[in-house]
Amino acid sequence: MTAGRVLLWRFSDVAKALAGEFRLSDPSSTMTAPRVRPRDGGRDDVDDELLAGVRAVALALPEAYEEPAWVGTRWRVRGRTFAHLLDIEDGRPQAHARAAGTSGPCEILTFRSSGLELETLRRTGPPFFAPPWRGDEVGLRLDDTVDWEEVAELVTDTYCLRAPKRLAAAVARPEVGPDGPP
């Protein structure tokens, strides 16, 4: 594989890999980079159900991939992070715990936003919070009452902000007019 060259797996290659039938030496395959990279051995304890829910939304987006972050799991497109899921436990990581106003235990999702939605989310209060390290970032505390439609909308919106214009244009999003959704 050439350095810097990243291609996506074909669906058939993913199916083969999940079934244990894929080999990197398989010349018929175009698979050169995984969409879900192996985790690094437990640097976090993110709830499996929450991880699976965010993963399903994020990996449905064009060229999105998952990888372990310094803590937790992040989703990226062309090297740009668009969502990060992590666990706060015993006040760590400290910056996230302070921003979220909790010492845990809880899971948080951070993502990017813009415009009026950014201002609204950052000022709404729990479960949303405003991380101080980036002006366009928003945090969301996740619990047992997760509104998966809202999470899907937020992850899709942040993807469209971070992805190249061609990829963002390929994402189906409902049109919202001045009177709200149609």
Sine and cosine of phi, psi and omega as CSV:
sin_phi,cos_phi,sin_psi,cos_psi,sin_omega,cos_omega
0.00,0.00,0.73,-0.69,0.01,-1.00
-0.97,0.26,0.69,-0.73,0.02,-1.00
-0.86,0.51,0.69,-0.72,0.03,-1.00
1.00,0.10,-0.15,0.99,0.00,-1.00
-1.00,-0.07,0.88,-0.48,-0.01,-1.00
-0.81,-0.59,0.87,-0.49,0.08,-1.00
-0.89,-0.45,0.45,-0.89,0.01,-1.00
-1.00,0.05,0.43,-0.90,0.09,-1.00
-0.95,0.30,0.60,-0.80,0.19,-0.98
-0.96,0.27,0.43,-0.90,0.00,-1.00
-0.84,0.54,-0.65,0.76,-0.02,-1.00
-0.90,0.44,-0.56,0.83,0.04,-1.00
-0.93,0.36,-0.62,0.78,0.04,-1.00
-0.90,0.44,-0.70,0.72,0.02,-1.00
-0.87,0.49,-0.68,0.74,0.04,-1.00
-0.89,0.46,-0.68,0.73,-0.02,-1.00
-0.90,0.44,-0.67,0.74,0.01,-1.00
-0.92,0.40,-0.53,0.85,0.01,-1.00
-1.00,0.10,-0.06,1.00,0.01,-1.00
0.98,0.19,0.26,0.97,-0.06,-1.00
-0.99,-0.13,-0.10,0.99,-0.10,-1.00
-1.00,-0.01,0.65,-0.76,0.10,-1.00
-0.79,-0.61,0.67,-0.74,0.00,-1.00
-0.86,0.51,-0.43,0.91,-0.01,-1.00
-0.99,0.11,0.01,1.00,-0.02,-1.00
-0.91,0.41,0.95,-0.31,-0.07,-1.00
-0.94,0.35,-0.30,0.95,-0.02,-1.00
-0.99,0.13,-0.08,1.00,-0.08,-1.00
-0.99,-0.15,0.53,-0.85,0.11,-0.99
-0.98,-0.19,0.07,1.00,-0.09,-1.00
-0.94,0.33,0.89,-0.45,0.03,-1.00
-0.80,-0.60,-0.27,0.96,0.00,-1.00
-0.57,-0.82,0.75,-0.66,-0.04,-1.00
-0.97,0.25,0.50,-0.87,0.10,-0.99
-0.99,0.13,-0.50,0.87,0.07,-1.00
-0.88,-0.48,0.94,-0.35,-0.03,-1.00
-1.00,0.05,0.50,-0.87,-0.05,-1.00
-0.87,0.50,0.59,-0.81,0.03,-1.00
-0.96,0.27,0.36,-0.93,-0.15,-0.99
-1.00,-0.06,0.42,0.91,0.11,-0.99
1.00,-0.02,0.53,0.85,0.19,-0.98
1.00,0.01,0.67,0.75,0.07,-1.00
-0.97,0.25,-0.03,1.00,0.04,-1.00
-0.45,-0.90,0.25,-0.97,0.00,-1.00
-0.83,-0.55,0.72,0.70,-0.02,-1.00
-0.89,0.46,0.69,-0.72,0.02,-1.00
-0.82,0.57,0.78,-0.63,-0.05,-1.00
-0.87,0.50,-0.61,0.80,0.00,-1.00
-0.92,0.39,-0.68,0.74,0.03,-1.00
-0.92,0.40,-0.68,0.73,0.03,-1.00
-0.86,0.51,-0.71,0.70,0.00,-1.00
-0.90,0.44,-0.62,0.78,0.00,-1.00
-0.91,0.40,-0.73,0.68,0.01,-1.00
-0.93,0.37,-0.64,0.77,0.01,-1.00
-0.85,0.52,-0.70,0.72,-0.03,-1.00
-0.87,0.49,-0.65,0.76,0.00,-1.00
-0.95,0.32,-0.76,0.64,-0.11,-0.99
-0.91,0.41,-0.69,0.73,-0.07,-1.00
-0.98,0.22,-0.12,0.99,0.09,-1.00
-0.98,0.17,-0.16,0.99,-0.04,-1.00
-1.00,0.02,0.53,-0.85,-0.08,-1.00
-0.85,0.53,0.77,-0.63,0.07,-1.00
0.87,0.50,0.27,0.96,0.04,-1.00
-0.97,0.23,0.56,-0.83,0.08,-1.00
-0.60,-0.80,0.32,-0.95,-0.05,-1.00
-0.92,-0.38,0.57,-0.82,0.11,-0.99
-0.44,-0.90,0.39,-0.92,0.08,-1.00
-0.92,0.39,0.65,-0.76,0.06,-1.00
-0.98,-0.19,-0.06,-1.00,0.03,-1.00
-0.85,0.53,-0.50,0.87,0.19,-0.98
-0.50,-0.87,0.70,-0.71,-0.02,-1.00
0.99,0.14,-0.37,-0.93,-0.05,-1.00
-0.78,-0.62,0.63,-0.78,0.04,-1.00
-0.80,-0.61,0.39,-0.92,0.05,-1.00
-0.88,-0.47,0.68,-0.74,-0.11,-0.99
-0.72,-0.69,0.34,-0.94,0.16,-0.99
-0.69,-0.72,0.84,-0.54,-0.02,-1.00
0.76,0.64,0.67,0.74,0.07,-1.00
0.99,0.13,0.02,1.00,-0.02,-1.00
-0.95,-0.32,0.85,-0.52,-0.01,-1.00
-0.94,0.34,0.75,-0.67,0.07,-1.00
-0.88,-0.47,-0.23,0.97,0.07,-1.00
-0.40,-0.92,0.54,-0.84,-0.03,-1.00
-0.60,-0.80,0.86,-0.52,0.01,-1.00
-0.94,-0.34,0.79,-0.61,-0.01,-1.00
-0.53,-0.85,0.25,-0.97,-0.05,-1.00
-0.96,-0.29,0.72,-0.69,0.15,-0.99
-0.98,-0.22,0.83,-0.56,-0.03,-1.00
-0.62,-0.78,0.78,-0.62,0.01,-1.00
0.80,0.60,0.62,0.78,0.06,-1.00
0.96,0.27,0.25,0.97,0.00,-1.00
-0.83,-0.56,0.62,-0.79,-0.06,1.00
-0.92,0.39,0.66,-0.75,-0.16,-0.99
-0.86,0.51,-0.73,0.69,-0.05,-1.00
-0.88,0.47,-0.68,0.74,0.01,-1.00
-0.93,0.36,-0.65,0.76,0.01,-1.00
-0.89,0.46,-0.69,0.72,0.03,-1.00
-0.90,0.44,-0.72,0.70,-0.02,-1.00
-0.89,0.46,-0.65,0.76,-0.02,-1.00
-0.99,0.16,-0.20,0.98,0.02,-1.00
0.95,0.31,0.55,0.83,-0.01,-1.00
-0.50,-0.87,0.47,-0.89,0.12,-0.99
-0.99,-0.16,0.04,1.00,0.07,-1.00
1.00,-0.06,-0.12,-0.99,-0.06,1.00
-0.98,0.21,0.66,-0.75,0.10,-1.00
-0.25,-0.97,0.31,-0.95,0.08,-1.00
-0.95,-0.30,0.59,-0.81,0.06,-1.00
-0.77,-0.64,0.48,-0.88,0.08,-1.00
-0.88,-0.48,0.82,-0.58,0.10,-1.00
-0.95,-0.33,0.56,-0.83,-0.07,-1.00
-0.40,-0.92,0.15,-0.99,0.00,-1.00
-0.97,-0.22,0.42,-0.91,0.05,-1.00
-0.52,-0.86,0.04,-1.00,0.01,-1.00
-0.44,-0.90,0.25,-0.97,0.11,-0.99
0.88,0.47,-0.56,-0.83,-0.03,-1.00
-0.89,0.45,-0.61,0.80,0.02,-1.00
-0.88,0.47,-0.66,0.75,0.03,-1.00
-0.86,0.52,-0.78,0.63,-0.02,-1.00
-0.88,0.47,-0.66,0.75,-0.01,-1.00
-0.90,0.44,-0.75,0.66,-0.03,-1.00
-0.90,0.43,-0.65,0.76,-0.03,-1.00
-0.93,0.36,-0.40,0.92,-0.03,-1.00
-0.97,-0.24,-0.09,1.00,-0.08,-1.00
-0.91,0.42,-0.62,0.79,-0.11,-0.99
1.00,-0.06,-0.10,-1.00,-0.10,-1.00
-0.78,0.63,0.68,-0.73,0.18,0.98
-1.00,0.05,0.03,1.00,0.00,-1.00
-1.00,0.02,0.44,-0.90,0.09,-1.00
-0.51,-0.86,0.30,-0.95,-0.07,-1.00
-0.94,-0.34,0.98,-0.18,0.07,-1.00
-0.89,0.46,0.71,-0.71,-0.07,-1.00
-0.98,0.19,-0.20,0.98,-0.12,-0.99
-0.99,0.13,-0.20,0.98,0.01,-1.00
-0.47,-0.88,0.81,-0.58,-0.10,-1.00
-0.92,0.39,-0.37,0.93,-0.03,-1.00
-0.96,-0.26,0.27,0.96,-0.02,-1.00
-0.97,-0.24,0.57,-0.82,0.02,-1.00
-0.76,-0.65,0.57,-0.82,0.09,-1.00
-0.92,-0.40,0.49,-0.87,0.01,-1.00
-0.71,-0.71,0.87,-0.49,0.08,-1.00
-0.97,0.22,0.79,-0.61,-0.02,-1.00
-0.97,-0.25,0.62,-0.78,0.04,-1.00
-0.60,-0.80,-0.32,-0.95,-0.05,-1.00
-0.93,0.36,-0.26,0.97,-0.05,-1.00
-0.96,-0.27,0.62,0.79,-0.04,-1.00
-0.88,0.47,0.75,-0.66,0.12,-0.99
-1.00,-0.02,0.99,-0.11,-0.12,-0.99
-0.92,0.40,-0.44,0.90,0.08,-1.00
-0.91,0.41,-0.67,0.74,0.03,-1.00
-0.92,0.40,-0.69,0.73,0.03,-1.00
-0.87,0.50,-0.70,0.72,0.01,-1.00
-0.87,0.49,-0.67,0.74,0.02,-1.00
-0.90,0.43,-0.71,0.71,-0.01,-1.00
-0.91,0.42,-0.68,0.73,0.01,-1.00
-0.92,0.40,-0.65,0.76,0.03,-1.00
-0.90,0.43,-0.69,0.72,0.02,-1.00
-0.89,0.46,-0.70,0.71,-0.02,-1.00
-0.92,0.38,-0.58,0.82,0.08,-1.00
-0.86,0.52,-0.73,0.68,-0.03,-1.00
-0.90,0.45,-0.47,0.88,0.07,-1.00
-0.95,0.30,-0.60,0.80,-0.13,-0.99
-1.00,-0.06,-0.42,0.91,-0.06,-1.00
-0.98,0.21,0.41,-0.91,0.15,-0.99
-0.84,0.54,0.47,-0.88,-0.09,-1.00
-0.83,0.56,-0.62,0.79,-0.01,-1.00
-0.89,0.45,-0.67,0.75,0.01,-1.00
-0.95,0.32,-0.66,0.75,0.01,-1.00
-0.88,0.47,-0.61,0.80,0.00,-1.00
-0.92,0.39,-0.38,0.92,-0.01,-1.00
-0.99,0.17,-0.13,0.99,-0.04,-1.00
-1.00,0.01,0.82,-0.58,0.03,-1.00
-0.97,0.25,0.86,-0.52,0.03,-1.00
-0.73,-0.68,0.62,-0.78,0.02,-1.00
-0.93,0.37,0.63,-0.78,0.06,-1.00
-0.97,0.26,0.70,-0.71,0.04,-1.00
-0.86,-0.51,0.87,-0.49,0.02,-1.00
-1.00,-0.08,-0.11,-0.99,-0.01,-1.00
-0.89,0.45,-0.38,0.93,0.00,-1.00
-0.99,-0.13,0.18,0.98,0.00,-1.00
0.98,-0.18,-0.17,-0.98,-0.02,-1.00
-0.90,0.44,0.45,-0.89,0.00,-1.00
-0.93,0.38,0.00,0.00,0.00,0.00
